Amino acid sequence: MTRAIRRRIKHRTPEGPTDEHFTEDRAGPIAAGRRSHEGERLMEALLALIIGTLTACGVYLILRARTFPVLLGLTFLSYAVNLFLFAMGRLVVGRPPLIDPTAAAYTDPLPQALVLTAIVIGFAMTAFVIMLALKARAELGNDHVDGMHEP
């Protein structure tokens, strides 16, 4: 981390110097640039950790024998894929997703469209699996994935 430079400032009045206090300045543009890169690396690592955790939890839950954990696992996997697509699209803040003659630059709208489509498909898949699980529960009398009773 960078050290701040402390400066002593005296408030001057017509009668003379009075109150003293300290202000802190940043250590310059090089240190500020280094700090922003550290923050970017931290956010990239945090996003990768979140995507990995969601994927691992999703795979673990998909391998369970009951239908509700399988449904949660599919949902976690769809969240992980959505975050991955959004992160790979290089989100840019403050730029329009459409080409505008007055804008200096624009962001790629394809990742946003892919994530929106994936959200809709994920919702439809979740509704279908819930209805399928309820139908299997009504017909078989249990919520086991194979439809067999446990010993």
C-alpha positions as a Markdown table, in Angstrom:
| # | Residue | x | y | z |
|---|---|---|---|---|
| 1 | Met | 0.0 | 0.0 | 0.0 |
| 2 | Thr | 1.1 | 3.6 | -0.5 |
| 3 | Arg | 1.9 | 6.0 | 2.3 |
| 4 | Ala | 0.1 | 9.3 | 2.4 |
| 5 | Ile | 2.1 | 12.5 | 2.6 |
| 6 | Arg | 1.1 | 14.6 | 5.6 |
| 7 | Arg | 1.2 | 18.4 | 5.3 |
| 8 | Arg | 0.8 | 20.8 | 8.1 |
| 9 | Ile | -1.5 | 23.7 | 7.2 |
| 10 | Lys | -1.8 | 26.8 | 9.3 |
| 11 | His | -5.0 | 28.8 | 9.0 |
| 12 | Arg | -4.0 | 32.4 | 8.8 |
| 13 | Thr | -6.2 | 35.2 | 10.0 |
| 14 | Pro | -5.5 | 39.0 | 9.9 |
| 15 | Glu | -4.3 | 38.7 | 13.5 |
| 16 | Gly | -1.8 | 36.0 | 12.6 |
| 17 | Pro | -1.6 | 32.2 | 12.5 |
| 18 | Thr | -4.1 | 30.3 | 14.5 |
| 19 | Asp | -5.2 | 26.8 | 14.2 |
| 20 | Glu | -3.0 | 24.0 | 12.9 |
| 21 | His | -4.2 | 20.8 | 11.3 |
| 22 | Phe | -2.9 | 18.1 | 9.0 |
| 23 | Thr | -4.1 | 17.0 | 5.6 |
| 24 | Glu | -3.2 | 13.9 | 3.8 |
| 25 | Asp | -2.3 | 13.9 | 0.1 |
| 26 | Arg | -2.0 | 10.8 | -2.0 |
| 27 | Ala | 1.6 | 9.8 | -2.9 |
| 28 | Gly | 1.2 | 10.7 | -6.5 |
| 29 | Pro | -0.3 | 9.4 | -9.8 |
| 30 | Ile | 2.0 | 6.3 | -9.9 |
| 31 | Ala | 0.8 | 5.1 | -6.5 |
| 32 | Ala | -2.8 | 5.8 | -7.5 |
| 33 | Gly | -2.4 | 3.8 | -10.7 |
| 34 | Arg | -0.9 | 0.9 | -8.8 |
| 35 | Arg | -3.8 | 1.0 | -6.4 |
| 36 | Ser | -6.4 | 0.8 | -9.2 |
| 37 | His | -4.6 | -2.2 | -10.7 |
| 38 | Glu | -4.6 | -3.9 | -7.3 |
| 39 | Gly | -8.3 | -3.3 | -7.1 |
| 40 | Glu | -8.9 | -4.7 | -10.6 |
| 41 | Arg | -6.9 | -7.8 | -9.8 |
| 42 | Leu | -8.8 | -8.3 | -6.6 |
| 43 | Met | -12.2 | -7.9 | -8.3 |
| 44 | Glu | -11.1 | -10.4 | -11.1 |
| 45 | Ala | -10.0 | -12.9 | -8.4 |
| 46 | Leu | -13.2 | -12.4 | -6.5 |
| 47 | Leu | -15.3 | -12.9 | -9.6 |
| 48 | Ala | -13.4 | -16.0 | -10.6 |
| 49 | Leu | -13.8 | -17.4 | -7.1 |
| 50 | Ile | -17.6 | -16.7 | -7.2 |
| 51 | Ile | -18.0 | -18.4 | -10.6 |
| 52 | Gly | -15.9 | -21.3 | -9.4 |
| 53 | Thr | -17.9 | -21.7 | -6.2 |
| 54 | Leu | -21.2 | -21.5 | -8.0 |
| 55 | Thr | -20.0 | -24.1 | -10.5 |
| 56 | Ala | -18.7 | -26.5 | -7.9 |
| 57 | Cys | -21.9 | -26.2 | -5.8 |
| 58 | Gly | -24.1 | -26.7 | -8.9 |
| 59 | Val | -22.2 | -29.8 | -9.9 |
| 60 | Tyr | -22.3 | -31.2 | -6.4 |
| 61 | Leu | -26.1 | -30.6 | -6.1 |
| 62 | Ile | -26.8 | -32.1 | -9.6 |
| 63 | Leu | -25.3 | -35.3 | -8.4 |
| 64 | Arg | -27.7 | -35.7 | -5.5 |
| 65 | Ala | -30.5 | -38.3 | -5.4 |
| 66 | Arg | -33.4 | -35.9 | -4.8 |
| 67 | Thr | -35.1 | -33.6 | -7.3 |
| 68 | Phe | -35.0 | -30.4 | -5.3 |
| 69 | Pro | -31.2 | -30.4 | -4.9 |
| 70 | Val | -30.9 | -31.2 | -8.6 |
| 71 | Leu | -33.1 | -28.2 | -9.4 |
| 72 | Leu | -30.9 | -25.9 | -7.2 |
| 73 | Gly | -27.8 | -27.3 | -8.9 |
| 74 | Leu | -29.1 | -26.5 | -12.3 |
| 75 | Thr | -30.0 | -23.0 | -11.1 |
| 76 | Phe | -26.5 | -22.4 | -9.6 |
| 77 | Leu | -24.9 | -23.6 | -12.9 |
| 78 | Ser | -27.0 | -21.2 | -14.9 |
| 79 | Tyr | -26.0 | -18.4 | -12.6 |
| 80 | Ala | -22.3 | -19.3 | -13.0 |
| 81 | Val | -22.7 | -19.4 | -16.8 |
| 82 | Asn | -24.4 | -16.0 | -16.8 |
| 83 | Leu | -21.7 | -14.4 | -14.7 |
| 84 | Phe | -19.0 | -16.0 | -16.9 |
| 85 | Leu | -20.7 | -14.7 | -20.1 |
| 86 | Phe | -21.1 | -11.2 | -18.5 |
| 87 | Ala | -17.5 | -11.1 | -17.4 |
| 88 | Met | -16.1 | -12.3 | -20.7 |
| 89 | Gly | -18.1 | -9.5 | -22.4 |
| 90 | Arg | -15.9 | -6.8 | -20.7 |
| 91 | Leu | -18.6 | -4.7 | -19.1 |
| 92 | Val | -17.9 | -1.0 | -19.7 |
| 93 | Val | -19.7 | 1.5 | -17.4 |
| 94 | Gly | -21.1 | 4.7 | -18.9 |
| 95 | Arg | -21.0 | 3.7 | -22.6 |
| 96 | Pro | -24.2 | 3.0 | -24.6 |
| 97 | Pro | -24.7 | -0.5 | -26.0 |
| 98 | Leu | -25.9 | 1.0 | -29.3 |
| 99 | Ile | -23.9 | 2.9 | -31.9 |
| 100 | Asp | -24.6 | 6.6 | -31.3 |
| 101 | Pro | -23.0 | 9.3 | -33.5 |
| 102 | Thr | -22.7 | 11.6 | -30.5 |
| 103 | Ala | -21.0 | 9.0 | -28.2 |
| 104 | Ala | -17.2 | 8.7 | -28.2 |
| 105 | Ala | -17.3 | 4.9 | -27.8 |
| 106 | Tyr | -19.8 | 2.1 | -27.2 |
| 107 | Thr | -19.8 | -1.3 | -25.5 |
| 108 | Asp | -20.4 | -4.6 | -27.2 |
| 109 | Pro | -24.2 | -5.5 | -26.8 |
| 110 | Leu | -23.7 | -9.2 | -27.6 |
| 111 | Pro | -22.8 | -10.4 | -24.1 |
| 112 | Gln | -25.7 | -8.5 | -22.6 |
| 113 | Ala | -28.1 | -10.1 | -25.1 |
| 114 | Leu | -26.6 | -13.5 | -24.4 |
| 115 | Val | -27.1 | -13.2 | -20.7 |
| 116 | Leu | -30.6 | -11.9 | -21.1 |
| 117 | Thr | -31.4 | -14.9 | -23.3 |
| 118 | Ala | -29.8 | -17.3 | -20.8 |
| 119 | Ile | -31.9 | -15.8 | -18.0 |
| 120 | Val | -35.1 | -16.4 | -19.9 |
| 121 | Ile | -34.1 | -19.9 | -20.9 |
| 122 | Gly | -33.0 | -20.7 | -17.3 |
| 123 | Phe | -36.3 | -19.5 | -16.0 |
| 124 | Ala | -38.2 | -21.7 | -18.5 |
| 125 | Met | -36.0 | -24.7 | -17.7 |
| 126 | Thr | -36.5 | -24.2 | -13.9 |
| 127 | Ala | -40.3 | -24.0 | -14.4 |
| 128 | Phe | -40.2 | -27.2 | -16.5 |
| 129 | Val | -38.1 | -29.1 | -14.0 |
| 130 | Ile | -40.4 | -28.0 | -11.1 |
| 131 | Met | -43.5 | -29.3 | -13.0 |
| 132 | Leu | -41.7 | -32.5 | -13.9 |
| 133 | Ala | -40.7 | -33.1 | -10.3 |
| 134 | Leu | -44.2 | -32.4 | -9.0 |
| 135 | Lys | -45.6 | -34.8 | -11.6 |
| 136 | Ala | -43.1 | -37.5 | -10.7 |
| 137 | Arg | -43.8 | -37.0 | -7.0 |
| 138 | Ala | -47.6 | -37.4 | -7.6 |
| 139 | Glu | -47.2 | -40.5 | -9.7 |
| 140 | Leu | -44.4 | -42.3 | -7.8 |
| 141 | Gly | -45.0 | -41.1 | -4.3 |
| 142 | Asn | -41.4 | -39.9 | -3.7 |
| 143 | Asp | -39.0 | -37.3 | -5.1 |
| 144 | His | -36.1 | -39.6 | -5.9 |
| 145 | Val | -34.4 | -38.9 | -9.2 |
| 146 | Asp | -34.6 | -42.5 | -10.4 |
| 147 | Gly | -38.2 | -42.9 | -9.1 |
| 148 | Met | -37.2 | -45.7 | -6.8 |
| 149 | His | -37.9 | -45.9 | -3.1 |
| 150 | Glu | -35.0 | -45.6 | -0.8 |
| 151 | Pro | -34.3 | -48.6 | 1.5 |
